[in-house]
Amino acid sequence: MGKFEITTRKNGEFQFNLKAGNGQVILTSEGYSSKSGCTNGIESVKKNSQDDGKYEKKTSSNGKPYFNLKATNGQIIGNSEMYESVASRDNGIESVKKNAPDAEISDLT
């Protein structure tokens, strides 16, 4: 089962990582000024992760595939790592869809 980990960045902002059952990070959030904002971001991921239309499949300038997960308002709520192949990226999306809805939240701040 996946889990969300809330951490604090060096600049004092809060962020979360969604980790798959194997501990690999599959989605990383932006920085939030408050912990409540970060928690709201997690809830948004849980809600939006099941909608294929909320995933934006991209390719970085160095040719590596990645994806963003967007909220209903179009704002990016999380982005993936860079993958070696399109198939790996698509597997990453499936992993978010599988792990996010029931993931527990671990506060490491």
C-alpha positions, 0 to 999 in steps of 0.5 A, spaced: 500 500 500 502 506 498 503 512 503 504 520 503 509 523 506 509 530 508 516 533 509 519 540 510 524 543 505 530 547 507 526 553 505 521 552 510 515 550 505 511 543 506 511 538 501 509 531 500 511 525 496 507 519 494 510 513 495 508 506 492 508 500 496 515 498 495 518 505 497 519 508 491 517 516 490 511 516 484 509 523 485 512 529 488 508 536 490 510 543 489 512 547 496 506 549 500 507 555 505 502 551 510 501 544 512 494 545 511 495 547 504 499 541 503 494 536 506 489 539 502 494 537 496 494 530 498 486 530 498 486 533 491 491 527 489 486 522 492 480 525 488 483 527 482 488 520 481 482 516 478 481 521 472 485 519 466 484 526 463 487 529 469 494 526 467 498 531 463 504 526 459 510 530 457 517 529 455 523 533 458 528 537 454 532 531 454 527 527 451 525 523 458 518 522 459 514 524 465 507 526 467 504 532 471 497 530 475 492 536 475 487 539 479 480 540 477 482 548 476 488 546 472 493 547 477 499 542 477 498 538 484 504 533 483 509 531 478 513 525 477 520 523 476 523 522 469 522 516 466 527 512 461 521 510 457 514 512 455 512 505 458 515 506 464 511 513 465 505 510 463 506 504 469 508 510 473 501 513 472 498 506 473 501 506 480 499 513 482 492 511 480 493 504 484 496 507 490 493 514 492 486 513 493 487 509 500 494 511 501 496 513 509 499 519 511 505 520 514 507 526 517 515 527 518 515 534 519 
